Amino acid sequence: MPKKTKKKIRGHKTSQPIFLRLVIGFLLVIGFGFIFMIFFNPLVWRLDLRAELNRSRMASTIYDRDGGEIATLYSKTRLWAPIGQVPPSLVNAFIATEDYRFYQHKGIDVRGIGRALFRDILEGHKLQGGSTITQQLVKNLFLSQEKNIFRKIWEMAYAIRIEQQYTKPQILEFYLNSIYLGHGAWGVQAASEVYFGKPVQRLKISESALIAGLAKGPEYYSPYRNPKAALQRRNLVLKLMGQHGYLASDAIQQYSREPVHTLKEPGTTYVGAYFSDYVINELKRQTHYSESYLRGAGLKIYTTMNRTIQTQAERAINILPAEGPDHWEVIQPQGAIVVIDPTTGQILALVGGRHFSTAEPNRAFQIFRQPGSAIKPFVYTTALESGYTPEQQMIDHPLTITVNGELWRPQNYDNKYRGAITLRTALEQSVNTIAVQLVQRLGPSNVFQVAQRMGLTSLVSSGDLNDQG
């Protein structure tokens, strides 16, 4: 009996090393597979990342009526800032905050990954990221934001290949022009205009620190949405700059005491942002090309925008008294302006809100509103086609009309009635009662048809609520 028991125990012991070896062997195979995919991935090595990155800079350009450049349409409309124009304080702020070993590693930072994993294990949840600036560039330009191990492997492989083909300053230039920094600002040049209303070359050290701090969470650390968090984040960036030798201790204290001085409201990245947005949408509609093609095909797009009028139109919207943000954090009231040359039909200026953002609609053409008195020229055109003349007279007097079973008493804007006046005068003074009488005589459907023929495509022709009466 003892011998039999001994044999059973011996058999159990010998099975443990075999299982352990299988597990270790499996892990080694997986590990070597990861290493191969990261460092020797044939799909990445065959790819000319230099050409791919340069293609990301290939973009169409929109020009105004005088041939002046409005915007360059990268994958996301942005203003490109050559690395030589970016102040050293801004570069240092990003490096100190996002990747302080940027000049030591070759695309991936093994020490940084290990340090991040160690901190995450200690805290019991994800606390630190291990992505280098080069990896972030890869994610911004080539990969999705999805988080999984396979995307991470591709990210590392691309990053190593980019480091082999580009210098550190070149990588920084691509990175600083591709990162999203909130309120529709892609890249540091746009961020400088949005938050401080000036070109990136003129940023102060404390302003550079604020912009660099936005990279971690542009919406949360926005000084407009969360000023306290923005201030704390800026001061943390200043502290990190000191830790990594970019700022002296007395400078950290000095800049940390400065209040955050941004524009009262987010600025516009460039004059004509809403106009450019309309142009892209109109080209998509007319050509049926995708937006990515229109942006990246290297097209020269000439428009009728008058830069002086566009600037004044944007200013007119921006100086409207603000009542504060609504529950969607959009400043109210909003507005829109479209300026058209009546002799040619050319659009000279177009503004769709206070501050351009891809997160908000372009109110100049994407939101339908009641046209108000703007519909009257179609009424008078129908009258002229029906035999009325500009000098023909009608009586401006109080009206009572039954509409859908209810009484309606249209009034003039000044609450005055002029008696007998010509149609020319009625149109010039936007007299409501004359326009209403004309629609009654001509018939709503006839006015509807004329408006459609003249290009008004948003009218509703049928249904319970329609524009034909």
C-alpha positions as CSV (number, residue, x, y, z in Angstrom):
1,M,0.0,0.0,0.0
2,P,2.7,2.6,0.8
3,K,4.4,1.9,-2.5
4,K,1.2,2.6,-4.4
5,T,0.7,5.8,-2.5
6,K,4.3,6.9,-3.4
7,K,3.7,6.3,-7.1
8,K,0.6,8.5,-7.1
9,I,2.5,11.4,-5.4
10,R,5.4,11.1,-7.7
11,G,3.1,11.2,-10.8
12,H,1.5,14.4,-9.4
13,K,4.8,16.1,-8.9
14,T,6.1,15.4,-12.4
15,S,3.0,16.9,-14.0
16,Q,3.6,20.3,-12.4
17,P,6.9,21.2,-14.2
18,I,5.4,20.2,-17.5
19,F,2.4,22.5,-17.1
20,L,4.7,25.3,-15.8
21,R,6.9,24.9,-18.9
22,L,4.0,25.0,-21.2
23,V,2.7,28.2,-19.6
24,I,6.2,29.8,-19.7
25,G,6.6,28.7,-23.3
26,F,3.3,30.1,-24.3
27,L,4.1,33.4,-22.6
28,L,7.5,33.5,-24.3
29,V,5.9,32.9,-27.7
30,I,3.4,35.7,-27.1
31,G,6.2,38.0,-25.8
32,F,8.4,37.3,-28.9
33,G,5.3,37.9,-31.1
34,F,4.7,41.3,-29.5
35,I,8.4,42.2,-29.9
36,F,8.4,41.1,-33.5
37,M,5.2,43.1,-34.3
38,I,6.6,46.2,-32.6
39,F,10.2,46.2,-33.9
40,F,10.2,44.1,-37.1
41,N,6.6,44.4,-38.4
42,P,6.9,44.0,-42.2
43,L,3.7,45.9,-42.8
44,V,5.1,48.9,-41.1
45,W,8.6,48.6,-42.6
46,R,7.2,48.5,-46.1
47,L,5.2,51.7,-45.4
48,D,6.9,55.0,-46.3
49,L,5.9,56.9,-43.2
50,R,7.7,60.0,-44.4
51,A,5.3,60.0,-47.4
52,E,2.3,59.3,-45.2
53,L,3.2,62.1,-42.8
54,N,3.9,64.5,-45.6
55,R,0.5,63.5,-47.1
56,S,-1.1,64.6,-43.8
57,R,0.3,68.1,-44.6
58,M,-1.1,67.9,-48.2
59,A,-4.2,70.1,-48.1
60,S,-6.5,72.2,-50.2
61,T,-6.5,76.0,-49.7
62,I,-9.4,78.4,-49.7
63,Y,-8.8,81.9,-51.0
64,D,-10.9,85.1,-50.8
65,R,-12.0,87.2,-53.8
66,D,-8.6,89.0,-53.8
67,G,-6.5,85.9,-53.8
68,G,-5.7,86.1,-50.1
69,E,-5.5,82.8,-48.2
70,I,-8.4,82.1,-45.9
71,A,-7.6,78.6,-44.6
72,T,-5.6,75.5,-45.4
73,L,-7.9,72.5,-45.1
74,Y,-5.9,69.7,-43.4
75,S,-7.8,66.7,-42.2
76,K,-9.0,69.1,-39.5
77,T,-8.8,72.8,-40.4
78,R,-5.8,74.2,-38.7
79,L,-3.2,76.9,-38.9
80,W,0.3,75.3,-39.4
81,A,3.1,76.7,-37.3
82,P,6.6,75.8,-38.3
83,I,8.7,74.6,-35.4
84,G,10.9,77.7,-35.7
85,Q,7.9,79.9,-34.9
86,V,6.9,78.0,-31.8
87,P,8.4,79.6,-28.7
88,P,10.8,77.4,-26.7
89,S,8.7,77.8,-23.6
90,L,5.7,76.1,-25.3
91,V,7.9,73.3,-26.6
92,N,9.4,72.8,-23.2
93,A,6.0,72.8,-21.5
94,F,4.7,70.0,-23.7
95,I,7.9,67.9,-23.3
96,A,8.0,68.4,-19.5
97,T,4.3,67.4,-19.2
98,E,3.7,64.8,-21.9
99,D,7.1,63.1,-22.5
100,Y,10.1,64.4,-20.5
101,R,12.4,61.7,-21.9
102,F,11.5,62.7,-25.5
103,Y,15.1,63.4,-26.5
104,Q,16.3,60.1,-25.0
105,H,14.0,57.5,-26.4
106,K,13.5,56.1,-29.9
107,G,9.8,56.3,-30.2
108,I,8.7,54.2,-27.2
109,D,9.9,54.8,-23.6
110,V,10.3,51.4,-21.9
111,R,11.1,53.1,-18.6
112,G,8.0,55.3,-18.9
113,I,5.8,52.3,-19.6
114,G,7.2,50.4,-16.7
115,R,6.8,53.4,-14.4
116,A,3.2,53.9,-15.5
117,L,2.4,50.2,-15.0
118,F,3.9,50.2,-11.5
119,R,1.9,53.3,-10.5
120,D,-1.3,51.9,-11.9
121,I,-0.8,48.6,-10.0
122,L,-0.1,50.5,-6.8
123,E,-3.3,52.6,-7.2
124,G,-5.4,49.8,-8.4
125,H,-6.6,51.7,-11.5
126,K,-5.2,53.4,-14.5
127,L,-3.4,56.6,-13.3
128,Q,-0.6,57.3,-15.7
129,G,-0.2,56.9,-19.5
130,G,3.0,55.6,-21.0
131,S,2.6,57.0,-24.5
132,T,5.4,59.2,-25.8
133,I,4.9,62.3,-27.9
134,T,5.7,60.2,-31.0
135,Q,3.0,57.6,-30.0
136,Q,0.5,60.4,-29.5
137,L,1.3,61.7,-33.0
138,V,0.7,58.3,-34.5
139,K,-2.6,58.0,-32.7
140,N,-3.7,61.5,-33.9
141,L,-2.8,60.9,-37.5
142,F,-3.1,57.2,-38.3
143,L,-5.1,55.3,-35.7
144,S,-8.4,55.4,-33.9
145,Q,-8.9,56.4,-30.3
146,E,-10.0,52.9,-29.4
147,K,-8.0,51.4,-26.5
148,N,-6.9,47.8,-26.9
149,I,-3.6,45.9,-27.0
150,F,-3.5,45.4,-30.8
151,R,-3.9,49.2,-31.4
152,K,-1.2,49.8,-28.9
153,I,1.2,47.4,-30.7
154,W,0.6,49.2,-34.0
155,E,1.1,52.5,-32.3
156,M,4.5,51.5,-30.9
157,A,5.6,50.0,-34.3
158,Y,4.6,53.2,-36.1
159,A,6.3,55.3,-33.5
160,I,9.7,53.5,-33.9
161,R,9.5,53.8,-37.7
162,I,8.7,57.5,-37.5
163,E,11.7,58.1,-35.2
164,Q,13.9,56.4,-37.8
165,Q,12.7,58.7,-40.6
166,Y,12.3,62.0,-38.8
167,T,14.4,64.3,-36.6
168,K,13.1,65.2,-33.1
169,P,12.2,68.8,-34.2
170,Q,10.3,67.5,-37.2
171,I,8.3,65.1,-35.0
172,L,7.5,68.0,-32.6
173,E,6.3,70.1,-35.5
174,F,3.9,67.5,-36.6
175,Y,2.7,66.8,-33.1
176,L,2.2,70.5,-32.1
177,N,0.1,71.0,-35.2
178,S,-2.0,67.9,-35.0
179,I,-3.1,67.9,-31.3
180,Y,-6.6,68.9,-30.3
181,L,-6.7,71.7,-27.7
182,G,-10.4,72.4,-27.3
183,H,-13.0,74.8,-28.6
184,G,-12.3,73.7,-32.2
185,A,-8.6,74.5,-32.0
186,W,-6.4,71.9,-33.8
187,G,-2.7,72.7,-33.1
188,V,-0.9,75.3,-31.0
189,Q,-1.3,78.2,-33.5
190,A,-5.1,77.9,-33.4
191,A,-5.1,77.4,-29.6
192,S,-3.1,80.6,-29.2
193,E,-5.8,82.5,-31.2
194,V,-8.7,80.9,-29.5
195,Y,-7.6,81.4,-25.9
196,F,-5.4,84.5,-26.1
197,G,-6.2,86.2,-29.4
198,K,-2.7,86.4,-30.7
199,P,-0.2,84.3,-32.8
200,V,1.8,81.5,-31.1
201,Q,5.1,83.4,-31.4
202,R,3.8,86.0,-28.8
203,L,2.8,83.6,-26.1
204,K,4.1,84.2,-22.6
205,I,5.5,81.4,-20.5
206,S,2.4,81.2,-18.3
207,E,0.2,81.1,-21.4
208,S,2.4,78.4,-22.9
209,A,1.9,76.3,-19.7
210,L,-1.9,76.7,-19.9
211,I,-2.0,75.5,-23.5
212,A,0.3,72.5,-22.8
213,G,-1.9,71.6,-19.9
214,L,-4.9,71.3,-22.2
215,A,-3.5,68.2,-23.9
216,K,-4.6,65.9,-21.1
217,G,-8.2,67.0,-21.3
218,P,-9.1,70.0,-23.5
219,E,-12.7,70.1,-22.4
220,Y,-12.2,69.5,-18.7
221,Y,-9.2,71.9,-18.4
222,S,-10.7,74.6,-20.5
223,P,-10.4,78.0,-18.7
224,Y,-13.9,78.8,-20.0
225,R,-15.6,75.7,-18.7
226,N,-13.5,75.0,-15.6
227,P,-11.3,78.0,-14.7
228,K,-10.2,76.5,-11.3
229,A,-9.0,73.2,-12.9
230,A,-7.3,75.2,-15.7
231,L,-5.4,77.2,-13.1
232,Q,-4.3,74.2,-11.2
233,R,-3.3,72.3,-14.3
234,R,-1.3,75.3,-15.6
235,N,0.6,75.5,-12.3
236,L,1.3,71.8,-12.4
237,V,2.8,72.2,-15.8
238,L,5.0,75.1,-14.5
239,K,6.1,72.8,-11.6
240,L,7.0,70.0,-14.1
241,M,9.0,72.5,-16.2
242,G,11.0,73.3,-13.1
243,Q,11.5,69.6,-12.2
244,H,13.0,68.9,-15.6
245,G,15.2,72.0,-15.8
246,Y,13.2,74.3,-18.0
247,L,12.4,76.9,-15.2
248,A,14.1,78.2,-12.1
249,S,12.3,77.9,-8.8
250,D,11.7,81.7,-8.5
251,A,10.2,81.8,-12.0
252,I,7.8,79.0,-11.1
253,Q,6.6,81.0,-8.1
254,Q,6.3,84.1,-10.2
255,Y,4.3,82.6,-13.0
256,S,2.2,80.5,-10.7
257,R,1.0,83.7,-8.9
258,E,-0.3,85.1,-12.2
259,P,-4.0,84.9,-12.8
260,V,-5.2,83.3,-16.0
261,H,-5.9,86.1,-18.5
262,T,-7.7,84.7,-21.6
263,L,-10.1,86.3,-23.9
264,K,-13.6,86.8,-22.4
265,E,-15.0,84.2,-24.8
266,P,-13.2,81.7,-27.0
267,G,-11.8,83.5,-30.0
268,T,-12.0,82.4,-33.7
269,T,-9.0,80.6,-35.1
270,Y,-9.1,82.7,-38.3
271,V,-11.3,85.2,-40.2
272,G,-13.7,83.3,-42.4
273,A,-14.0,80.0,-40.5
274,Y,-17.8,79.9,-41.0
275,F,-17.4,80.9,-44.6
276,S,-15.0,78.0,-45.2
277,D,-17.3,75.6,-43.5
278,Y,-20.1,76.7,-45.9
279,V,-17.8,76.3,-48.9
280,I,-16.8,72.7,-47.9
281,N,-20.4,71.7,-47.4
282,E,-21.4,73.3,-50.7
283,L,-18.6,71.6,-52.6
284,K,-19.6,68.2,-51.0
285,R,-23.2,68.8,-52.2
286,Q,-22.3,69.9,-55.8
287,T,-19.4,67.5,-56.5
288,H,-20.3,64.5,-54.4
289,Y,-16.7,64.2,-53.3
290,S,-16.0,63.2,-49.7
291,E,-14.9,65.8,-47.2
292,S,-11.5,64.0,-46.7
293,Y,-10.9,64.2,-50.5
294,L,-11.8,67.9,-50.7
295,R,-9.5,68.7,-47.7
296,G,-6.5,66.6,-48.8
297,A,-6.5,66.8,-52.6
298,G,-4.4,70.0,-52.8
299,L,-7.1,72.0,-54.5
300,K,-7.1,75.8,-54.8
301,I,-10.6,76.9,-54.0
302,Y,-11.4,80.5,-54.9
303,T,-14.4,82.2,-53.3
304,T,-16.2,85.5,-53.3
305,M,-15.5,86.3,-49.7
306,N,-14.7,90.0,-49.0
307,R,-12.3,89.9,-46.1
308,T,-13.1,93.4,-44.8
309,I,-16.9,92.7,-44.8
310,Q,-16.3,89.2,-43.3
311,T,-14.2,90.7,-40.5
312,Q,-16.9,93.3,-39.7
313,A,-19.7,90.7,-39.8
314,E,-17.8,88.5,-37.3
315,R,-17.2,91.5,-35.1
316,A,-20.9,92.5,-35.3
317,I,-21.9,89.0,-34.0
318,N,-19.2,88.9,-31.3
319,I,-20.1,92.3,-29.7
320,L,-23.7,91.2,-29.1
321,P,-24.4,91.3,-25.3
322,A,-24.1,87.8,-23.9
323,E,-26.5,86.4,-21.4
324,G,-24.3,83.4,-20.5
325,P,-24.2,79.8,-21.5
326,D,-27.2,77.6,-21.9
327,H,-27.4,74.0,-20.6
328,W,-25.3,72.9,-23.6
329,E,-22.6,75.4,-22.5
330,V,-23.3,77.5,-25.7
331,I,-23.2,81.3,-25.1
332,Q,-26.6,82.9,-25.8
333,P,-28.0,84.7,-27.7
334,Q,-26.5,83.4,-31.0
335,G,-26.9,84.9,-34.4
336,A,-26.1,84.6,-38.1
337,I,-25.2,87.0,-40.9
338,V,-25.1,86.5,-44.7
339,V,-24.1,89.5,-46.9
340,I,-24.9,89.1,-50.6
341,D,-24.1,91.5,-53.5
342,P,-27.6,92.1,-54.9
343,T,-26.2,92.8,-58.4
344,T,-24.3,89.5,-58.8
345,G,-25.7,87.2,-56.0
346,Q,-22.2,86.6,-54.7
347,I,-21.8,85.9,-51.0
348,L,-19.5,88.5,-49.6
349,A,-19.6,87.3,-45.9
350,L,-21.1,84.5,-43.9
351,V,-21.1,84.1,-40.2
352,G,-23.0,81.3,-38.4
353,G,-22.5,82.1,-34.7
354,R,-20.3,83.9,-32.2
355,H,-17.3,81.6,-32.3
356,F,-16.7,78.8,-34.9
357,S,-16.7,75.3,-33.5
358,T,-17.2,72.0,-35.4
359,A,-19.3,70.9,-32.4
360,E,-22.0,73.6,-33.1
361,P,-24.1,74.0,-36.3
362,N,-23.4,76.8,-38.8
363,R,-26.5,78.8,-38.2
364,A,-26.1,80.7,-41.5
365,F,-27.3,77.6,-43.5
366,Q,-27.8,74.6,-41.2
367,I,-30.6,75.9,-39.0
368,F,-33.9,76.9,-40.6
369,R,-35.8,79.9,-39.1
370,Q,-38.9,81.8,-40.1
371,P,-37.8,84.2,-42.8
372,G,-39.8,87.2,-41.5
373,S,-39.8,90.1,-43.9
374,A,-37.1,88.5,-46.1
375,I,-40.0,86.6,-47.8
376,K,-41.6,89.9,-49.0
377,P,-39.5,90.2,-52.2
378,F,-41.0,86.9,-53.4
379,V,-44.5,88.2,-52.7
380,Y,-43.8,91.4,-54.7
381,T,-42.2,89.5,-57.5
382,T,-45.3,87.4,-57.9
383,A,-47.4,90.5,-57.9
384,L,-45.3,92.1,-60.7
385,E,-45.6,88.8,-62.7
386,S,-49.4,89.0,-62.2
387,G,-49.7,92.5,-63.7
388,Y,-49.3,94.7,-60.7
389,T,-47.0,97.8,-61.1
390,P,-44.6,99.4,-58.6
391,E,-46.7,102.6,-58.6
392,Q,-50.0,100.8,-58.1
393,Q,-51.7,101.8,-54.8
394,M,-53.2,99.7,-52.0
395,I,-54.6,100.7,-48.6
396,D,-52.5,100.2,-45.5
397,H,-55.1,99.7,-42.8
398,P,-55.9,97.3,-39.8
399,L,-56.7,93.8,-40.8
400,T,-58.5,90.9,-39.1
401,I,-58.0,87.5,-40.8
402,T,-59.2,84.0,-39.8
403,V,-56.3,81.6,-39.9
404,N,-57.0,77.9,-39.0
405,G,-60.1,79.0,-37.1
406,E,-58.4,81.7,-35.1
407,L,-58.4,85.5,-35.6
408,W,-55.1,87.1,-36.7
409,R,-54.5,90.8,-36.7
410,P,-51.2,91.6,-38.5
411,Q,-49.5,94.8,-37.5
412,N,-46.8,97.0,-38.9
413,Y,-43.4,97.2,-37.1
414,D,-44.2,100.8,-36.0
415,N,-47.9,100.2,-35.2
416,K,-48.8,102.9,-37.7
417,Y,-51.1,102.8,-40.8
418,R,-50.3,105.0,-43.8
419,G,-53.5,104.8,-45.8
420,A,-53.1,104.7,-49.6
421,I,-49.5,104.0,-50.6
422,T,-47.7,102.6,-53.7
423,L,-46.4,99.0,-53.8
424,R,-42.9,100.5,-54.1
425,T,-43.3,102.4,-50.8
426,A,-44.8,99.4,-49.1
427,L,-41.8,97.3,-50.0
428,E,-39.3,100.0,-49.1
429,Q,-40.9,100.5,-45.7
430,S,-41.7,96.8,-45.2
431,V,-45.4,97.4,-44.6
432,N,-46.9,94.1,-43.3
433,T,-50.5,94.7,-44.1
434,I,-49.9,95.3,-47.8
435,A,-47.8,92.1,-48.1
436,V,-50.6,90.1,-46.4
437,Q,-53.3,91.6,-48.7
438,L,-51.1,90.7,-51.7
439,V,-50.8,87.1,-50.6
440,Q,-54.6,86.9,-50.2
441,R,-55.2,88.3,-53.7
442,L,-52.4,86.3,-55.4
443,G,-52.9,83.0,-53.5
444,P,-50.2,81.4,-51.3
445,S,-49.5,78.6,-53.8
446,N,-48.6,81.1,-56.5
447,V,-46.1,82.9,-54.2
448,F,-44.8,79.5,-53.2
449,Q,-44.1,78.5,-56.8
450,V,-42.3,81.8,-57.6
451,A,-40.1,81.4,-54.5
452,Q,-39.3,77.9,-55.5
453,R,-38.5,79.0,-59.1
454,M,-36.1,81.7,-57.7
455,G,-34.2,79.0,-55.7
456,L,-35.8,78.9,-52.3
457,T,-35.5,75.2,-51.7
458,S,-36.4,74.9,-48.0
459,L,-40.1,75.6,-48.3
460,V,-42.5,72.9,-47.2
461,S,-45.0,71.9,-49.9
462,S,-47.3,69.4,-48.1
463,G,-48.4,68.1,-44.7
464,D,-50.4,69.6,-41.9
465,L,-48.0,72.5,-41.6
466,N,-46.9,73.7,-45.1
467,D,-46.0,76.9,-46.9
468,Q,-48.9,76.9,-49.4
469,G,-51.6,77.9,-47.0
